[in-house]
């Protein structure tokens, strides 16, 4: 039975890859998880 890999990332603001290096880095991390078939959820109070 395949395991379902899930990750929940909670950030202060939405990652904006075109606005900052931190946003670009976060998007790279999220894309890496997606490429490895993880279900990625991102939550923010913003």
Steps between C-alpha positions, in 0.01 A plus 500: 500500500663830396556759767363848437765754578361836608662820613341812648709816479387793711649832399447855618427612141449332162831420330565748219786363289524816286523732802768351723769235527310349794186464288699341220668262743166398654353429155803285418444302820129453428571394140756247623239338723246500213754338268536218755120443499427671830165670552596857588274740688598858582319702764540861605305752708570767235 
